[in-house]
Amino acid sequence: MCGIVGILGKEPVSGQLLEALKRLEYRGYDSAGVATVENGELGRRRAEGKLHNLEARLSDDPLMGRLGIGHTRWATHGAPTEANAHPHMTTRVSVVHNGIIENFKQLRSELESAGVEFSTDTDTEVIAHLVSREMDAGHDPAVAVQHALGQLEGAFALAFIFKDHDNLMIAARQGSPLAVGYGDGEMYLGSDAIALAPFTDTISYLEDGDWVVMTREGLAIRDRQGAAVERPLQKSVASALMVDKGNHRHFMAKEIHEQPEMVGHTLANFIDFANSRVQLPDMPFEFSSLDRISISACGTAYFAGLVAKYWFEKLARLPVEIDVASEFRYRDVPMEAGGLSLFISQSGETADTLAALRYCREQGQTIVSIVNVRESSIERDSDAVLPTLAGPEIGVASTKAFTCQLSVLACLAIAAGRARGTLSEETEIELVDALSEVPRHMSAILRDGRTYDALAHSLAKASDVLYLGRGVNYPIALEGALKLKEISYIHAEGYAAGELKHGPIALIDETMPVVVVAPRDAMFEKTLSNVQEAAARGGRIVFLSDAEEKAAGCDLMAAIKLPAVHSFTTPLIYALPMQLIAYHTAVFLGTDVDQPRNLAKSVTVE
Ligand code: AGP
């Protein structure tokens, strides 16, 4: 995750750009840079490391332009060097970028075949050359950017400034957040409202697919088809301390919609996208010497661990012992010293998980934790941490932390398979490429909010709901049931679909909605049989699949069409409809979505 900012000012802007970048440092800080336009000329200053290095660079060699863009980087493609720091530029355009361009390798080779020479390893430089090439073809900056955007695949936010244009800035949003700010004869752009707080509290949030042409006098927003669109002006309450809801009604909604960006950033922490390989930091254990892994966590984090059990056992042939921490800590589990124990926790403060961790420490285990809140108790008590870079998660119902946990665990399972010789290099590349497409697929799902409103109205009348899933998606059914019950207070139960006939089918009648996770994977036909068994007894089926709804072979209460993805990534993809079904049902019922009754964000008591 990176931070981008842009200012069309009345005075030299480099100081304001730095101030905005300081407010975005939580997004990444391995290098930074600014570019400005002064009397039509593009100028740029960049520095490796923390922002104060860039500040020193600007003090030694100032930029006086009144229009500029800035970037604080968390490296995804290319090492965190000055040469790879943003802004990237050609003689005609300078650009800053937050996100991942999935098809950059193909675009780069096309440009190189056309004689373009690259000076960095980044995906962002490809964008600068695409726009430049369009301008060389005679297009004005707006048309050049629109044509370039049409060639990009991935989740990204971009800001451009141009040679010979002292009053023009263009930006685009696809999957990563971007806000525009309105000043007195000035205009602003930032990854979030926090960055713009020193300059204005009047902002608009761009929607996915929007791109905007800005001058000091105003702006024109267009959608991905080029049609003019309006985005409401609102008063931001952001400040350096306060995370705000953006343009969402609840923190949970904001955090659901942040997933393309946060999952992309978390994946980038462990994946070399240029070579489609997993790159873990040094770990205090060797996968090849392990004969099993133990995993312990609570609630949603536990369900992430359950998914990982399927991945470790399938990809690395590594048995996994997993239990909820409140049970694990009292079971007196026999453990051979030198084993590996994994702990998963968003808050890093869950008492039961911490107690289970301490039990494993006493049993001579190597302790590795997957946490979202850094320097938390669980991290401090671990031998190593693999952070989920989800950013602050305020809503009590965990959403983006969950898919970021899955992202870390997916990379870990691939690394385990490679280390144990049970996963080929070709399969690693296949799985990593599948992971790199997840942010884009998530963005596509999140653009389809209307499906859930209608379904929510129907579910809200239910007193019990069943969730079914098989294999690696059985834990996703469990997670879906937890999401619904914890924020809408409707009783819900997740079940392995194959278990339906061993009891729960007695519950089913025409009052019982049955939500079925049914990706077209190896168990799809088996799951369809379960769907028909439930429907035959009056069950009202909510069918989640990449298959057409007629494949269900029965009448459906609702069908939610999802992208066809690699079976490996279905848990990350199907987690989103689980969250959206619960969210929209709770909103319809009027419960306190962000702070549901009886719950707390971090359960620090036993
Ligand atoms: C998830 O939506 C719940 N809020 C809850 O189950 C949560 O996952 C659990 O309490 C664990 O919290 P942690 O991840 O902070 O350890």
Boltz pocket constraint, residues with backbone or C-beta under 6 A from the ligand:
constraints:
  - pocket:
      binder: B
      contacts: [[A, 298], [A, 299], [A, 300], [A, 301], [A, 344], [A, 345], [A, 346], [A, 347], [A, 348], [A, 349], [A, 350], [A, 353], [A, 396], [A, 397], [A, 398], [A, 399], [A, 483], [A, 486], [A, 600], [A, 601], [A, 602], [A, 603]]
      max_distance: 6.0
